[in-house]
């Protein structure tokens, strides 16, 4: 909840509006995309904010095209979500 509160733009909004390189360069998406996924996991309010700021399709593509497979944070999120 901390990432959506405070001054506008919130931390979550700032993450969604980073320069284009963070959404196109693999070494930067490897950090940003798992972070955004972690922010939104089981948090409807954060998901709404994210969808207002960017297309969630970008993150879905990241998850389903194999880029996320070797990312430690994604593995942790997956295990936590499946167990939870």
Chimera marker file (.cmm) of the C-alpha trace (Angstrom):
<marker_set name="trace">
<marker id="1" x="0.000" y="0.000" z="0.000" r="1" g="1" b="0" radius="0.5"/>
<marker id="2" x="2.942" y="2.314" z="0.600" r="1" g="1" b="0" radius="0.5"/>
<marker id="3" x="3.791" y="2.422" z="-3.095" r="1" g="1" b="0" radius="0.5"/>
<marker id="4" x="0.377" y="3.850" z="-3.986" r="1" g="1" b="0" radius="0.5"/>
<marker id="5" x="0.148" y="6.432" z="-1.225" r="1" g="1" b="0" radius="0.5"/>
<marker id="6" x="1.785" y="9.776" z="-0.659" r="1" g="1" b="0" radius="0.5"/>
<marker id="7" x="2.389" y="12.571" z="-3.079" r="1" g="1" b="0" radius="0.5"/>
<marker id="8" x="1.253" y="12.284" z="-6.674" r="1" g="1" b="0" radius="0.5"/>
<marker id="9" x="2.791" y="10.750" z="-8.653" r="1" g="1" b="0" radius="0.5"/>
<marker id="10" x="3.029" y="7.784" z="-6.299" r="1" g="1" b="0" radius="0.5"/>
<marker id="11" x="5.959" y="5.381" z="-6.403" r="1" g="1" b="0" radius="0.5"/>
<marker id="12" x="3.847" y="2.944" z="-8.433" r="1" g="1" b="0" radius="0.5"/>
<marker id="13" x="2.928" y="5.665" z="-10.924" r="1" g="1" b="0" radius="0.5"/>
<marker id="14" x="6.579" y="6.660" z="-11.229" r="1" g="1" b="0" radius="0.5"/>
<marker id="15" x="7.567" y="3.042" z="-11.892" r="1" g="1" b="0" radius="0.5"/>
<marker id="16" x="4.934" y="2.810" z="-14.629" r="1" g="1" b="0" radius="0.5"/>
<marker id="17" x="6.242" y="5.993" z="-16.224" r="1" g="1" b="0" radius="0.5"/>
<marker id="18" x="9.957" y="5.296" z="-16.324" r="1" g="1" b="0" radius="0.5"/>
<marker id="19" x="11.778" y="6.111" z="-19.571" r="1" g="1" b="0" radius="0.5"/>
<marker id="20" x="11.086" y="3.853" z="-22.546" r="1" g="1" b="0" radius="0.5"/>
<marker id="21" x="14.380" y="1.973" z="-22.119" r="1" g="1" b="0" radius="0.5"/>
<marker id="22" x="13.001" y="0.291" z="-18.987" r="1" g="1" b="0" radius="0.5"/>
<marker id="23" x="10.256" y="-1.244" z="-21.108" r="1" g="1" b="0" radius="0.5"/>
<marker id="24" x="12.425" y="-2.209" z="-24.066" r="1" g="1" b="0" radius="0.5"/>
<marker id="25" x="15.914" y="-3.183" z="-22.872" r="1" g="1" b="0" radius="0.5"/>
<marker id="26" x="16.004" y="-6.733" z="-21.485" r="1" g="1" b="0" radius="0.5"/>
<marker id="27" x="18.435" y="-5.935" z="-18.673" r="1" g="1" b="0" radius="0.5"/>
<marker id="28" x="16.072" y="-3.200" z="-17.406" r="1" g="1" b="0" radius="0.5"/>
<marker id="29" x="12.798" y="-5.070" z="-17.975" r="1" g="1" b="0" radius="0.5"/>
<marker id="30" x="14.336" y="-7.945" z="-16.007" r="1" g="1" b="0" radius="0.5"/>
<marker id="31" x="14.149" y="-5.705" z="-12.940" r="1" g="1" b="0" radius="0.5"/>
<marker id="32" x="11.138" y="-3.502" z="-13.640" r="1" g="1" b="0" radius="0.5"/>
<marker id="33" x="8.596" y="-6.096" z="-14.767" r="1" g="1" b="0" radius="0.5"/>
<marker id="34" x="9.002" y="-8.489" z="-11.807" r="1" g="1" b="0" radius="0.5"/>
<marker id="35" x="8.827" y="-5.448" z="-9.516" r="1" g="1" b="0" radius="0.5"/>
<marker id="36" x="5.554" y="-4.309" z="-11.067" r="1" g="1" b="0" radius="0.5"/>
<marker id="37" x="4.158" y="-7.829" z="-10.828" r="1" g="1" b="0" radius="0.5"/>
<marker id="38" x="5.100" y="-7.996" z="-7.152" r="1" g="1" b="0" radius="0.5"/>
<marker id="39" x="3.397" y="-4.660" z="-6.528" r="1" g="1" b="0" radius="0.5"/>
<marker id="40" x="0.141" y="-5.912" z="-8.023" r="1" g="1" b="0" radius="0.5"/>
<marker id="41" x="-0.023" y="-9.493" z="-6.797" r="1" g="1" b="0" radius="0.5"/>
<marker id="42" x="-3.235" y="-9.886" z="-4.801" r="1" g="1" b="0" radius="0.5"/>
<marker id="43" x="-3.642" y="-6.101" z="-4.605" r="1" g="1" b="0" radius="0.5"/>
<marker id="44" x="-6.621" y="-4.865" z="-6.606" r="1" g="1" b="0" radius="0.5"/>
<marker id="45" x="-5.950" y="-1.171" z="-5.893" r="1" g="1" b="0" radius="0.5"/>
<marker id="46" x="-2.403" y="-1.372" z="-7.230" r="1" g="1" b="0" radius="0.5"/>
<marker id="47" x="-3.621" y="-3.301" z="-10.270" r="1" g="1" b="0" radius="0.5"/>
<marker id="48" x="-6.119" y="-0.531" z="-11.048" r="1" g="1" b="0" radius="0.5"/>
<marker id="49" x="-3.386" y="2.104" z="-10.782" r="1" g="1" b="0" radius="0.5"/>
<marker id="50" x="-1.076" y="0.070" z="-12.994" r="1" g="1" b="0" radius="0.5"/>
<marker id="51" x="-3.782" y="-0.374" z="-15.634" r="1" g="1" b="0" radius="0.5"/>
<marker id="52" x="-4.444" y="3.380" z="-15.619" r="1" g="1" b="0" radius="0.5"/>
<marker id="53" x="-0.769" y="4.110" z="-16.197" r="1" g="1" b="0" radius="0.5"/>
<marker id="54" x="0.151" y="1.388" z="-18.690" r="1" g="1" b="0" radius="0.5"/>
<marker id="55" x="-1.108" y="-1.701" z="-20.462" r="1" g="1" b="0" radius="0.5"/>
<marker id="56" x="-1.005" y="-4.840" z="-18.343" r="1" g="1" b="0" radius="0.5"/>
<marker id="57" x="-0.566" y="-6.716" z="-21.625" r="1" g="1" b="0" radius="0.5"/>
<marker id="58" x="3.129" y="-5.806" z="-21.492" r="1" g="1" b="0" radius="0.5"/>
<marker id="59" x="3.500" y="-7.734" z="-18.230" r="1" g="1" b="0" radius="0.5"/>
<marker id="60" x="1.394" y="-10.634" z="-19.466" r="1" g="1" b="0" radius="0.5"/>
<marker id="61" x="3.619" y="-10.896" z="-22.536" r="1" g="1" b="0" radius="0.5"/>
<marker id="62" x="6.670" y="-10.873" z="-20.266" r="1" g="1" b="0" radius="0.5"/>
<marker id="63" x="5.211" y="-13.734" z="-18.215" r="1" g="1" b="0" radius="0.5"/>
<marker id="64" x="4.107" y="-15.847" z="-21.147" r="1" g="1" b="0" radius="0.5"/>
<marker id="65" x="6.923" y="-15.471" z="-23.653" r="1" g="1" b="0" radius="0.5"/>
<marker id="66" x="9.576" y="-17.087" z="-21.485" r="1" g="1" b="0" radius="0.5"/>
<marker id="67" x="11.396" y="-13.937" z="-20.357" r="1" g="1" b="0" radius="0.5"/>
<marker id="68" x="10.209" y="-14.381" z="-16.778" r="1" g="1" b="0" radius="0.5"/>
<marker id="69" x="11.281" y="-17.985" z="-16.349" r="1" g="1" b="0" radius="0.5"/>
<marker id="70" x="14.731" y="-17.326" z="-14.942" r="1" g="1" b="0" radius="0.5"/>
<marker id="71" x="13.862" y="-14.290" z="-12.814" r="1" g="1" b="0" radius="0.5"/>
<marker id="72" x="14.179" y="-15.074" z="-9.082" r="1" g="1" b="0" radius="0.5"/>
<marker id="73" x="11.465" y="-12.629" z="-8.005" r="1" g="1" b="0" radius="0.5"/>
<marker id="74" x="8.987" y="-14.144" z="-10.470" r="1" g="1" b="0" radius="0.5"/>
<marker id="75" x="9.760" y="-17.608" z="-9.086" r="1" g="1" b="0" radius="0.5"/>
<marker id="76" x="9.140" y="-16.398" z="-5.542" r="1" g="1" b="0" radius="0.5"/>
<marker id="77" x="5.896" y="-14.691" z="-6.551" r="1" g="1" b="0" radius="0.5"/>
<marker id="78" x="4.703" y="-17.801" z="-8.336" r="1" g="1" b="0" radius="0.5"/>
<marker id="79" x="5.467" y="-20.060" z="-5.350" r="1" g="1" b="0" radius="0.5"/>
<marker id="80" x="3.845" y="-17.633" z="-2.919" r="1" g="1" b="0" radius="0.5"/>
<marker id="81" x="0.731" y="-17.221" z="-5.059" r="1" g="1" b="0" radius="0.5"/>
<marker id="82" x="0.330" y="-20.966" z="-5.647" r="1" g="1" b="0" radius="0.5"/>
<marker id="83" x="0.824" y="-21.779" z="-1.933" r="1" g="1" b="0" radius="0.5"/>
<marker id="84" x="-1.274" y="-18.838" z="-0.716" r="1" g="1" b="0" radius="0.5"/>
<link id1="1" id2="2" r="1" g="1" b="0" radius="0.2"/>
<link id1="2" id2="3" r="1" g="1" b="0" radius="0.2"/>
<link id1="3" id2="4" r="1" g="1" b="0" radius="0.2"/>
<link id1="4" id2="5" r="1" g="1" b="0" radius="0.2"/>
<link id1="5" id2="6" r="1" g="1" b="0" radius="0.2"/>
<link id1="6" id2="7" r="1" g="1" b="0" radius="0.2"/>
<link id1="7" id2="8" r="1" g="1" b="0" radius="0.2"/>
<link id1="8" id2="9" r="1" g="1" b="0" radius="0.2"/>
<link id1="9" id2="10" r="1" g="1" b="0" radius="0.2"/>
<link id1="10" id2="11" r="1" g="1" b="0" radius="0.2"/>
<link id1="11" id2="12" r="1" g="1" b="0" radius="0.2"/>
<link id1="12" id2="13" r="1" g="1" b="0" radius="0.2"/>
<link id1="13" id2="14" r="1" g="1" b="0" radius="0.2"/>
<link id1="14" id2="15" r="1" g="1" b="0" radius="0.2"/>
<link id1="15" id2="16" r="1" g="1" b="0" radius="0.2"/>
<link id1="16" id2="17" r="1" g="1" b="0" radius="0.2"/>
<link id1="17" id2="18" r="1" g="1" b="0" radius="0.2"/>
<link id1="18" id2="19" r="1" g="1" b="0" radius="0.2"/>
<link id1="19" id2="20" r="1" g="1" b="0" radius="0.2"/>
<link id1="20" id2="21" r="1" g="1" b="0" radius="0.2"/>
<link id1="21" id2="22" r="1" g="1" b="0" radius="0.2"/>
<link id1="22" id2="23" r="1" g="1" b="0" radius="0.2"/>
<link id1="23" id2="24" r="1" g="1" b="0" radius="0.2"/>
<link id1="24" id2="25" r="1" g="1" b="0" radius="0.2"/>
<link id1="25" id2="26" r="1" g="1" b="0" radius="0.2"/>
<link id1="26" id2="27" r="1" g="1" b="0" radius="0.2"/>
<link id1="27" id2="28" r="1" g="1" b="0" radius="0.2"/>
<link id1="28" id2="29" r="1" g="1" b="0" radius="0.2"/>
<link id1="29" id2="30" r="1" g="1" b="0" radius="0.2"/>
<link id1="30" id2="31" r="1" g="1" b="0" radius="0.2"/>
<link id1="31" id2="32" r="1" g="1" b="0" radius="0.2"/>
<link id1="32" id2="33" r="1" g="1" b="0" radius="0.2"/>
<link id1="33" id2="34" r="1" g="1" b="0" radius="0.2"/>
<link id1="34" id2="35" r="1" g="1" b="0" radius="0.2"/>
<link id1="35" id2="36" r="1" g="1" b="0" radius="0.2"/>
<link id1="36" id2="37" r="1" g="1" b="0" radius="0.2"/>
<link id1="37" id2="38" r="1" g="1" b="0" radius="0.2"/>
<link id1="38" id2="39" r="1" g="1" b="0" radius="0.2"/>
<link id1="39" id2="40" r="1" g="1" b="0" radius="0.2"/>
<link id1="40" id2="41" r="1" g="1" b="0" radius="0.2"/>
<link id1="41" id2="42" r="1" g="1" b="0" radius="0.2"/>
<link id1="42" id2="43" r="1" g="1" b="0" radius="0.2"/>
<link id1="43" id2="44" r="1" g="1" b="0" radius="0.2"/>
<link id1="44" id2="45" r="1" g="1" b="0" radius="0.2"/>
<link id1="45" id2="46" r="1" g="1" b="0" radius="0.2"/>
<link id1="46" id2="47" r="1" g="1" b="0" radius="0.2"/>
<link id1="47" id2="48" r="1" g="1" b="0" radius="0.2"/>
<link id1="48" id2="49" r="1" g="1" b="0" radius="0.2"/>
<link id1="49" id2="50" r="1" g="1" b="0" radius="0.2"/>
<link id1="50" id2="51" r="1" g="1" b="0" radius="0.2"/>
<link id1="51" id2="52" r="1" g="1" b="0" radius="0.2"/>
<link id1="52" id2="53" r="1" g="1" b="0" radius="0.2"/>
<link id1="53" id2="54" r="1" g="1" b="0" radius="0.2"/>
<link id1="54" id2="55" r="1" g="1" b="0" radius="0.2"/>
<link id1="55" id2="56" r="1" g="1" b="0" radius="0.2"/>
<link id1="56" id2="57" r="1" g="1" b="0" radius="0.2"/>
<link id1="57" id2="58" r="1" g="1" b="0" radius="0.2"/>
<link id1="58" id2="59" r="1" g="1" b="0" radius="0.2"/>
<link id1="59" id2="60" r="1" g="1" b="0" radius="0.2"/>
<link id1="60" id2="61" r="1" g="1" b="0" radius="0.2"/>
<link id1="61" id2="62" r="1" g="1" b="0" radius="0.2"/>
<link id1="62" id2="63" r="1" g="1" b="0" radius="0.2"/>
<link id1="63" id2="64" r="1" g="1" b="0" radius="0.2"/>
<link id1="64" id2="65" r="1" g="1" b="0" radius="0.2"/>
<link id1="65" id2="66" r="1" g="1" b="0" radius="0.2"/>
<link id1="66" id2="67" r="1" g="1" b="0" radius="0.2"/>
<link id1="67" id2="68" r="1" g="1" b="0" radius="0.2"/>
<link id1="68" id2="69" r="1" g="1" b="0" radius="0.2"/>
<link id1="69" id2="70" r="1" g="1" b="0" radius="0.2"/>
<link id1="70" id2="71" r="1" g="1" b="0" radius="0.2"/>
<link id1="71" id2="72" r="1" g="1" b="0" radius="0.2"/>
<link id1="72" id2="73" r="1" g="1" b="0" radius="0.2"/>
<link id1="73" id2="74" r="1" g="1" b="0" radius="0.2"/>
<link id1="74" id2="75" r="1" g="1" b="0" radius="0.2"/>
<link id1="75" id2="76" r="1" g="1" b="0" radius="0.2"/>
<link id1="76" id2="77" r="1" g="1" b="0" radius="0.2"/>
<link id1="77" id2="78" r="1" g="1" b="0" radius="0.2"/>
<link id1="78" id2="79" r="1" g="1" b="0" radius="0.2"/>
<link id1="79" id2="80" r="1" g="1" b="0" radius="0.2"/>
<link id1="80" id2="81" r="1" g="1" b="0" radius="0.2"/>
<link id1="81" id2="82" r="1" g="1" b="0" radius="0.2"/>
<link id1="82" id2="83" r="1" g="1" b="0" radius="0.2"/>
<link id1="83" id2="84" r="1" g="1" b="0" radius="0.2"/>
</marker_set>
